[in-house]
Amino acid sequence: MRRMNLIKVSIIIPVYNNEKFLDKCLSSVINQTLKDIEIIIINDGSTDGSLLKLKEYESQNSNIILLNQKNAGQASAINRALEIACGEYIGFVDADDFVDHHMFETLYQEVKCNNLDLIICNWTKVDTNGKVLSYNDHDKYDNKILGRDEVIQEFLLNDKELVEGFSWNKLIKRTLFMDYNIRYPNIRYEDIPTIFKVLTKVNKCKYINKKLYYYVQHGASITNTKNVNNIIGFIAAVELLYDIIVEEKLESECMEAYYIYRSKCLIAEYILTIDVVNHSSVLRTTFDTIFQSIKMNQLLKPPIQIKLIIQLFLYKIRLLPQLMLTYQKCKSLYNKYLLHS
């Protein structure tokens, strides 16, 4: 029988063909210093050896709950776990990443001491060997307390990159999901609208600068797999925020910031995926419609978005695509030079 009143944190791990990453991921979660946790793992129809490995871990660890389902997507897997989670707080780990052994104890102590609905920690990007690739130092924002309005603005304007649209560097009070029936939509980049929806229900949250989560960059991750469907999915996720703002009646407080958020996200996605866009008439038409609808005068209101204005201006006079392709060719040549020098 599960001891619902004693489970401090439910850690949700969706798995789809992550066999080669599972040992490092699960070892980091199983060996958490925080006790009274449950680890809910959902195998979403993996076709590699993930399920067999997960069954071994389940047999050896009494706090692992293993669910198996036909492939239905990450959102479906997470939502199924949310339905049975008993923890006071919910944490998320992607199956190809890993976490500091003190992560959930550190976050849980913070939320309990400060009566928080949500806490956010810093994170580090690493390669598959654990080598650090990048991280942002937010030392001057360490222990920053944010109310609902401020955390929403931080998410939308994202000038400090404190509040970002993913689940895995956060600990979230379970009642936010339950009381407001918040679930992950069945789209790619499902974290973006879900986390934004959660933020609209937060009374008090906190940012800590401790780097407790390790995001593993590899070629098979969705952020590195840029194809037409993923790009369209990203656009859809960003557009969903508009519906949430209207639904929550936050137009007067949030619509200007959302306009900047949407413009920034979509121009950045366009630049990042220019090769794919150039080979897709659907994407070219989609981005053209989006960018032609953006009015420059909206971006001249404080805080003025100089970089974004320049990027959009270059797009509107048809120079941005050529500049980005030239930049990528030069970068590729430079990388080849470094490789053979």
C-alpha positions as CSV (number, residue, x, y, z in Angstrom):
1,M,0.0,0.0,0.0
2,R,1.4,3.4,-1.0
3,R,1.9,5.9,1.8
4,M,0.4,9.0,0.1
5,N,0.9,11.3,3.1
6,L,4.6,10.4,3.4
7,I,5.6,10.9,-0.2
8,K,7.4,14.2,-0.5
9,V,8.2,14.2,-4.2
10,S,6.9,12.2,-7.2
11,I,9.6,12.1,-9.9
12,I,8.2,11.5,-13.4
13,I,10.4,10.0,-16.1
14,P,8.9,9.4,-19.5
15,V,11.0,6.9,-21.6
16,Y,11.1,6.3,-25.3
17,N,14.1,4.5,-26.8
18,N,16.5,5.8,-24.2
19,E,18.2,2.5,-23.4
20,K,21.8,3.9,-23.6
21,F,21.1,6.8,-21.3
22,L,19.0,5.0,-18.6
23,D,21.7,3.7,-16.3
24,K,23.1,7.2,-15.7
25,C,19.7,8.8,-15.5
26,L,18.2,6.3,-13.1
27,S,21.3,6.0,-11.0
28,S,21.1,9.8,-10.4
29,V,17.4,9.6,-9.4
30,I,17.5,6.4,-7.4
31,N,20.4,7.7,-5.3
32,Q,18.7,11.0,-4.3
33,T,19.5,12.1,-0.7
34,L,15.8,12.9,-0.3
35,K,13.9,10.0,1.1
36,D,10.2,9.3,0.8
37,I,10.1,9.8,-3.0
38,E,8.4,7.8,-5.6
39,I,9.8,7.4,-9.1
40,I,7.1,7.0,-11.8
41,I,8.6,5.7,-15.0
42,I,6.4,5.5,-18.1
43,N,7.7,3.4,-21.0
44,D,6.0,4.9,-24.1
45,G,6.2,2.0,-26.5
46,S,10.0,1.8,-26.7
47,T,11.3,-0.5,-29.5
48,D,14.9,-0.8,-28.1
49,G,15.9,-2.5,-24.9
50,S,14.5,0.2,-22.6
51,L,11.6,-1.8,-21.2
52,L,13.7,-4.8,-20.2
53,K,16.2,-2.5,-18.4
54,L,13.4,-0.7,-16.7
55,K,11.9,-4.0,-15.4
56,E,15.3,-4.8,-13.8
57,Y,15.4,-1.4,-12.0
58,E,11.8,-1.9,-10.9
59,S,12.6,-5.3,-9.4
60,Q,15.5,-3.9,-7.4
61,N,13.9,-0.6,-6.2
62,S,10.6,-0.6,-4.2
63,N,10.0,3.1,-4.8
64,I,9.9,2.7,-8.6
65,I,6.5,2.5,-10.3
66,L,6.8,1.3,-13.9
67,L,4.0,1.9,-16.3
68,N,4.0,0.5,-19.9
69,Q,2.0,1.7,-22.8
70,K,1.8,1.7,-26.5
71,N,3.6,4.7,-28.1
72,A,1.3,7.7,-27.6
73,G,3.8,10.5,-27.2
74,Q,5.5,12.2,-24.2
75,A,2.5,14.2,-23.2
76,S,0.3,11.2,-22.9
77,A,3.0,9.4,-20.8
78,I,3.4,12.3,-18.4
79,N,-0.3,12.8,-18.0
80,R,-0.7,9.1,-17.1
81,A,1.9,9.5,-14.4
82,L,0.3,12.7,-13.1
83,E,-3.0,10.7,-12.6
84,I,-1.3,8.3,-10.1
85,A,1.3,10.6,-8.5
86,C,1.0,10.9,-4.7
87,G,3.8,13.3,-3.9
88,E,3.3,16.7,-2.3
89,Y,5.5,18.0,-5.1
90,I,6.1,16.9,-8.7
91,G,9.6,16.8,-10.4
92,F,10.5,15.8,-13.9
93,V,13.6,14.2,-15.4
94,D,14.0,13.4,-19.1
95,A,15.4,9.9,-19.6
96,D,18.4,11.0,-21.5
97,D,19.5,13.5,-18.8
98,F,20.7,13.2,-15.2
99,V,20.5,15.1,-12.0
100,D,22.7,16.0,-9.0
101,H,22.2,13.5,-6.1
102,H,21.1,16.4,-3.8
103,M,18.7,18.0,-6.3
104,F,15.3,17.0,-4.9
105,E,16.4,17.4,-1.3
106,T,17.7,20.9,-2.0
107,L,14.5,21.9,-3.8
108,Y,12.1,20.3,-1.3
109,Q,13.8,22.0,1.6
110,E,13.5,25.3,-0.2
111,V,9.8,24.9,-1.0
112,K,8.9,23.8,2.5
113,C,10.9,26.6,4.3
114,N,9.6,29.3,2.0
115,N,6.0,28.0,1.5
116,L,6.5,27.9,-2.3
117,D,4.2,26.7,-5.1
118,L,7.2,26.2,-7.4
119,I,11.0,26.4,-7.4
120,I,13.4,26.7,-10.3
121,C,17.0,25.8,-10.2
122,N,19.9,26.4,-12.6
123,W,21.1,23.8,-15.1
124,T,24.1,22.8,-17.1
125,K,24.3,21.6,-20.7
126,V,26.7,18.6,-21.2
127,D,27.6,16.2,-23.9
128,T,27.1,12.5,-23.8
129,N,30.3,12.1,-21.9
130,G,29.3,14.6,-19.2
131,K,31.6,17.3,-20.5
132,V,30.2,20.8,-19.8
133,L,29.2,22.6,-22.9
134,S,27.5,25.7,-21.4
135,Y,25.6,27.2,-18.5
136,N,24.3,30.6,-17.5
137,D,25.5,32.0,-14.2
138,H,22.6,33.8,-12.5
139,D,24.4,34.5,-9.2
140,K,22.8,38.0,-8.8
141,Y,19.3,36.4,-9.0
142,D,20.1,33.6,-6.6
143,N,17.2,33.1,-4.0
144,K,15.0,35.6,-5.9
145,I,11.4,35.3,-4.8
146,L,8.8,35.9,-7.5
147,G,5.0,36.4,-7.3
148,R,2.6,35.4,-10.1
149,D,2.8,38.6,-12.1
150,E,6.6,38.8,-12.0
151,V,7.2,35.2,-12.9
152,I,4.8,35.5,-15.9
153,Q,6.7,38.5,-17.1
154,E,10.1,36.8,-16.6
155,F,8.8,33.9,-18.7
156,L,7.5,36.0,-21.5
157,L,10.3,38.6,-21.7
158,N,13.0,36.1,-20.7
159,D,15.7,38.8,-20.6
160,K,17.5,37.0,-17.7
161,E,16.7,33.5,-18.9
162,L,15.5,32.6,-15.4
163,V,12.1,31.2,-16.1
164,E,12.1,28.9,-19.2
165,G,9.5,26.7,-20.8
166,F,10.6,23.3,-19.7
167,S,9.6,21.1,-16.8
168,W,12.8,19.5,-15.7
169,N,14.5,22.2,-13.6
170,K,11.5,22.8,-11.5
171,L,9.7,21.3,-8.5
172,I,5.9,22.0,-8.7
173,K,3.2,21.6,-6.0
174,R,1.0,18.7,-7.1
175,T,-2.2,20.6,-6.3
176,L,-1.5,23.1,-9.1
177,F,-2.0,20.2,-11.6
178,M,-4.9,18.7,-9.7
179,D,-6.9,21.7,-8.6
180,Y,-6.8,23.4,-12.0
181,N,-6.8,20.2,-14.1
182,I,-3.5,21.2,-15.8
183,R,-2.3,18.5,-18.2
184,Y,0.2,18.4,-21.0
185,P,-1.3,19.0,-24.5
186,N,-0.6,16.3,-27.1
187,I,1.8,18.4,-29.2
188,R,5.6,18.6,-29.6
189,Y,7.2,21.1,-27.1
190,E,4.3,20.4,-24.8
191,D,6.3,21.9,-21.8
192,I,6.0,25.4,-23.1
193,P,2.2,25.9,-22.7
194,T,2.0,23.7,-19.7
195,I,4.6,25.5,-17.7
196,F,3.1,28.8,-18.7
197,K,-0.4,27.6,-17.5
198,V,1.2,26.5,-14.2
199,L,2.8,29.9,-13.7
200,T,-0.6,31.6,-14.0
201,K,-1.7,29.7,-10.9
202,V,1.4,30.3,-8.8
203,N,1.3,32.6,-5.7
204,K,4.9,32.4,-4.8
205,C,8.0,30.9,-6.4
206,K,11.7,31.1,-6.1
207,Y,14.8,30.9,-8.3
208,I,18.0,29.4,-7.0
209,N,21.3,29.5,-8.9
210,K,22.5,26.0,-8.0
211,K,23.2,23.9,-11.1
212,L,21.4,20.7,-10.1
213,Y,20.1,19.4,-13.5
214,Y,22.3,18.1,-16.4
215,Y,20.8,18.5,-19.8
216,V,22.5,16.1,-22.2
217,Q,22.8,17.3,-25.7
218,H,22.8,14.6,-28.4
219,G,21.7,14.3,-32.0
220,A,18.5,12.4,-31.3
221,S,16.9,14.9,-28.9
222,I,13.9,16.8,-30.2
223,T,15.7,20.1,-29.8
224,N,18.4,18.8,-32.1
225,T,16.1,17.1,-34.6
226,K,14.9,19.9,-36.7
227,N,12.3,18.8,-39.3
228,V,9.1,20.2,-40.6
229,N,6.9,18.6,-38.0
230,N,9.0,19.6,-35.1
231,I,9.2,23.2,-36.3
232,I,5.4,23.4,-36.9
233,G,5.0,21.9,-33.4
234,F,7.2,24.5,-31.9
235,I,5.1,27.3,-33.5
236,A,1.9,25.7,-32.3
237,A,3.3,25.5,-28.7
238,V,4.2,29.2,-28.8
239,E,0.8,30.2,-30.2
240,L,-1.0,28.2,-27.5
241,L,0.1,30.8,-24.9
242,Y,-2.2,33.3,-26.6
243,D,-5.2,31.1,-25.8
244,I,-4.0,30.7,-22.2
245,I,-3.7,34.4,-21.7
246,V,-7.2,35.0,-23.0
247,E,-8.6,32.1,-21.0
248,E,-7.0,33.5,-17.8
249,K,-8.2,37.0,-18.6
250,L,-4.6,38.3,-18.6
251,E,-4.8,40.4,-21.8
252,S,-4.1,43.8,-20.2
253,E,-1.1,42.5,-18.2
254,C,0.4,40.1,-20.6
255,M,-0.4,40.7,-24.2
256,E,2.4,43.2,-25.0
257,A,5.0,40.9,-23.3
258,Y,3.5,37.9,-25.2
259,Y,3.9,39.8,-28.5
260,I,7.6,40.2,-27.8
261,Y,7.9,36.5,-26.6
262,R,6.2,35.2,-29.7
263,S,8.3,37.4,-32.0
264,K,11.6,36.4,-30.3
265,C,10.8,32.7,-30.2
266,L,9.7,32.5,-33.8
267,I,12.5,34.6,-35.3
268,A,15.0,32.5,-33.3
269,E,13.5,29.3,-34.5
270,Y,13.5,30.5,-38.1
271,I,17.2,31.4,-37.9
272,L,18.1,28.1,-36.2
273,T,16.2,26.0,-38.8
274,I,16.9,28.1,-42.0
275,D,18.2,25.0,-43.9
276,V,14.9,23.1,-43.2
277,V,12.8,26.2,-43.9
278,N,14.4,26.7,-47.3
279,H,13.4,23.3,-48.5
280,S,9.8,23.5,-47.3
281,S,7.2,25.7,-49.1
282,V,4.9,25.1,-46.1
283,L,7.4,26.5,-43.6
284,R,8.4,29.4,-45.9
285,T,4.7,30.4,-46.2
286,T,4.1,29.9,-42.5
287,F,7.0,32.1,-41.4
288,D,6.3,34.7,-44.0
289,T,2.8,35.1,-42.8
290,I,4.0,35.3,-39.2
291,F,6.7,37.9,-39.7
292,Q,4.7,40.1,-42.1
293,S,2.0,40.3,-39.4
294,I,4.5,41.7,-36.8
295,K,4.4,45.5,-36.5
296,M,7.6,47.2,-35.8
297,N,6.0,49.9,-33.6
298,Q,4.9,47.2,-31.1
299,L,8.6,46.4,-30.6
300,L,9.6,50.0,-30.0
301,K,7.7,50.1,-26.7
302,P,9.9,49.7,-23.6
303,P,11.7,47.4,-23.2
304,I,12.8,48.2,-26.8
305,Q,13.9,45.0,-28.6
306,I,16.8,46.3,-30.7
307,K,18.2,42.9,-31.8
308,L,14.7,41.7,-32.7
309,I,13.9,44.8,-34.7
310,I,17.1,44.4,-36.7
311,Q,16.4,40.8,-37.4
312,L,12.8,41.4,-38.5
313,F,13.9,44.4,-40.7
314,L,16.5,42.2,-42.4
315,Y,13.8,39.5,-43.0
316,K,11.3,42.0,-44.4
317,I,13.8,43.3,-46.9
318,R,14.7,39.6,-47.7
319,L,18.3,39.8,-46.5
320,L,18.1,37.6,-43.4
321,P,17.8,34.2,-45.2
322,Q,20.9,34.9,-47.3
323,L,22.9,36.3,-44.4
324,M,22.1,33.2,-42.3
325,L,23.0,30.8,-45.0
326,T,26.3,32.6,-45.6
327,Y,27.0,32.6,-41.9
328,Q,26.3,28.8,-41.7
329,K,28.5,28.1,-44.7
330,C,31.4,30.1,-43.1
331,K,30.9,28.4,-39.8
332,S,30.9,24.9,-41.4
333,L,34.2,25.8,-43.3
334,Y,35.7,27.1,-40.1
335,N,34.8,23.9,-38.2
336,K,36.3,21.8,-41.0
337,Y,39.5,23.9,-40.8
338,L,39.7,23.3,-37.1
339,L,39.1,19.6,-37.5
340,H,42.0,19.2,-39.9
341,S,44.4,21.8,-38.6
